[in-house]
């Protein structure tokens, strides 16, 4: 097991070696480690090698000039200058929060960015200001629309963080696919198959192979097939793609630059980089925040007390991740041997120490 502190310093050291300032490297490492703490290793240390390979391929900018290029009192467009997504996403949500403090609500569209990690990290920044935070992003085109074999969409996650009073905050964080791409990578590292309904082969046949994407296959939208509502998952992914990509001036659909160095850049670009959208909603723009939080407590307890299926537990969005964070902070972070090997290789290339442990 690794401590949070050890891995955070290690990650920060790596990104400083790649040219990031100490402050930027710390901010990036904070997002990676928050994913590990919240029980989301698909967006944690497993992604370090991807970023290293992108850096070697000159596809991320470690000294970006992140700036507002268009704005109104309650909106802004941010150009990330090819930044590592964690930096542009945090800056964009900070702008949204700042604007919402003046206008009540604010939206920031970000272009020319890269993968931002777990979206909940940025949505949750709004909680400290008695605001609702919303984050969405388009992503690598690895998902086929309903009834298609063409990879045109990303996993395109949506996250919403809503404060409560005595109860923990409501934090919904979900992709518009049955599984995140990173979880396919974790399954492959473990040598496990995935359930049918997550991916398909290049002919559109159901597959349980977590490496099927490297063989021309595709991920499926939420619902998996039309009989189970894949048209709804497709619509959700499309909405995220339009709001994150079309609205911001970023690339959209199949034109998004992949955040995997082994995947070639698209021949056609219809915008700049990857796109995100951030929203901040000031609660007291609708009612006193204390009153809202009491109502949220009532909502949460109402659903938490729903009669469960025998042997099951009724959960509120955010419960699993919050409980994981408490447990993992106490017990330590487990890193799969295959991922440790990759981290060791990257560390040696950059001249950083990394201790391999028996898990």
Buried (B, 14 or more C-beta within 10 A) or exposed (E): EBEBEBBBBBBBBBBBBBEBEEEBBBBBBBBBBBBBBBBBBBBBBBBBBBBBBBBEEEBBBBEBEBEEEEBEEBBBBBBBBBBBBBBBBBBBBBBBBBBBEEBBBBBBBBBBBBBBBBBBBBBBBBBEBBBBBBBBBBBBBBBBBBEBBEBBBBBBBBBBBBBBBEBEBBBBBBBBBBBBBBBBBBBBBEEEEBEEBBBBBBEBEBBBBBBBBEEEBBBBBBBBBEEBBBBBBBBBBBBBBBBBBBBBBBBBBBBBBBBBBEBEEBEEEBBBBBBBBBBBBBBEEEEEBEEBBBEBBEBBEEEBEEEEEEEEEEEBBBBBBBBBBEEBEEEBBEBBEBBBBBBBEBBEEBEBEBEEEEE
